[in-house]
C-alpha cells in the first residue's frame, strides 16, 4: 500500500474522534438542554471513555478495513454493526461508573442515532474523496503480474474496469506468452529482481499455474528479499463452486472445502426469524397502504387480474407458486411458439406503462413477502426463475442447479450487482449464477442486511437493467 493511501487510512481513524465529540455535544443539547460550553468534569470523563470505547469496538468489527472495492451499502452495515458493539461496551462501562456520571436512556439512544447519521455522512464524503483521488491517479498502487494465465487476464481486466479498486497494472512477465490483451510485457520471469529493484512496483500478483509451484516459491522469496508485498491468485477453478479456506497444518498449507453457512441449523433459524419479522414489519408499516394503492392503480390502467402467479423452482428444485403484481397486458404468454421462455425485452410491447415503472423500481415483487411468510422464499437469496428458463439454463450454464440449495429470495446478491433483466447475451446467465454461488457460500446475516439496504437504494434510483 502506498504512503499516500496510508495517509488516507489515517484520516479515517482521526476524523471519527471529532464526530463522536460533535454527536455528544448535540445529544447533550437536545436531551439534557445543557449548553455546549458547560464545564463539567463528568462530561469530559464520559467523552474520554466514549472515544476509547469506539476504537476498541472498531477493532472488533474491523470497520477500518480497506473496502474501497466494495459497495457503500456494505460500509453502512459495518457502521451499524460497530455501533451495536459500541452500545454494548459503552452502556456496560457506564453502569460500573454510574457514581461518576449518569445519563438517561433517551440520551444514549439519541447519542447512538446521531453517531450513525454523522458516520454515514462523513464516511460517504471520505469515500467520494478517495474515488476522486483514485480517478486522478493519486493513490494508485502499481502492480506487476507474474504469469499470463486466464486468472491473470481476468484480474487485469477487472482492475482496469473498476478504477476505484486503486490498482494500476504496470505490466506482466511470463516465460511463454508475450501478449495479454494490451498489458505491457516486461520479459521473462528472470526479470522480476530487476523490476523490483527499480522500486516502481508496490505489489506483485503471482498468477502462475499450480504445476509451477517451485517457480511460485522463488517469486515469493524474491519479493521478500526486496520487501515487496506479494499476492497469489491460486489456480483453484476446480473448486469454484465451493467456499475455500486456506490454513496451515504445521508448515503445510491446506485448502479446506467448507460446509455451507446455511447448512447450520442455528443460521437457518436466524434467517427464518429475520424473514418472518421483516415480512410482518413490511406488511404492517408499508404493505398495509402501499399494496392496495398499487393494486388499484393496476386495476384502473389495464384489464385483467392484479396478481400474477407463476410456477418457479424453490429449495431443492421444488416447484412453488410465486406471486407478483401483474406488469404485462392480460393474456401475455411466457413461452413462444417453439416452447422457449419468452423473456421480457427492453421496450417490450407486452409491458404496460404502469408495469414498466413497477419493474424498474422492483415494486412488482412486493407480493412475494407472502411467499416469505409461507416459508417457500426468503427476503434475500437467489432469485427464482420460471420453470421454462430453468429447463433451458440447466443444460447450458455451469453449476446452475446449485443455486437451489437454499431458498430463493425477493432480492439477491446478483440483482444488487446489476444482474437483472434478460439473459440472452452469452455469459449473462453464468454471471448471475456466479454471484448467486458467491452468496450461498459466503452467507452472513450482515451480508443479507447489506443486500436489503442496496435494494432499497436501487428502488429509489431505479434499475436500468429492469424492464
Secondary structure as GFF3:
##gff-version 3
##sequence-region A 1 467
A	DSSP	alpha_helix	3	27	.	.	.	ID=ss1
A	DSSP	pi_helix	28	32	.	.	.	ID=ss2
A	DSSP	alpha_helix	41	61	.	.	.	ID=ss3
A	DSSP	alpha_helix	72	96	.	.	.	ID=ss4
A	DSSP	alpha_helix	105	135	.	.	.	ID=ss5
A	DSSP	beta_strand	141	146	.	.	.	ID=ss6
A	DSSP	alpha_helix	150	161	.	.	.	ID=ss7
A	DSSP	three_ten_helix	163	165	.	.	.	ID=ss8
A	DSSP	beta_strand	167	173	.	.	.	ID=ss9
A	DSSP	three_ten_helix	189	191	.	.	.	ID=ss10
A	DSSP	alpha_helix	192	197	.	.	.	ID=ss11
A	DSSP	beta_strand	203	206	.	.	.	ID=ss12
A	DSSP	three_ten_helix	210	212	.	.	.	ID=ss13
A	DSSP	alpha_helix	213	225	.	.	.	ID=ss14
A	DSSP	beta_strand	229	232	.	.	.	ID=ss15
A	DSSP	three_ten_helix	237	239	.	.	.	ID=ss16
A	DSSP	beta_strand	244	249	.	.	.	ID=ss17
A	DSSP	beta_strand	252	257	.	.	.	ID=ss18
A	DSSP	three_ten_helix	261	263	.	.	.	ID=ss19
A	DSSP	alpha_helix	265	282	.	.	.	ID=ss20
A	DSSP	pi_helix	283	287	.	.	.	ID=ss21
A	DSSP	alpha_helix	288	301	.	.	.	ID=ss22
A	DSSP	beta_strand	307	313	.	.	.	ID=ss23
A	DSSP	three_ten_helix	315	317	.	.	.	ID=ss24
A	DSSP	beta_strand	319	325	.	.	.	ID=ss25
A	DSSP	alpha_helix	353	360	.	.	.	ID=ss26
A	DSSP	three_ten_helix	363	365	.	.	.	ID=ss27
A	DSSP	alpha_helix	368	374	.	.	.	ID=ss28
A	DSSP	beta_strand	378	380	.	.	.	ID=ss29
A	DSSP	alpha_helix	387	393	.	.	.	ID=ss30
A	DSSP	three_ten_helix	400	404	.	.	.	ID=ss31
A	DSSP	beta_strand	409	411	.	.	.	ID=ss32
A	DSSP	alpha_helix	413	416	.	.	.	ID=ss33
A	DSSP	alpha_helix	428	441	.	.	.	ID=ss34
A	DSSP	alpha_helix	445	461	.	.	.	ID=ss35
###
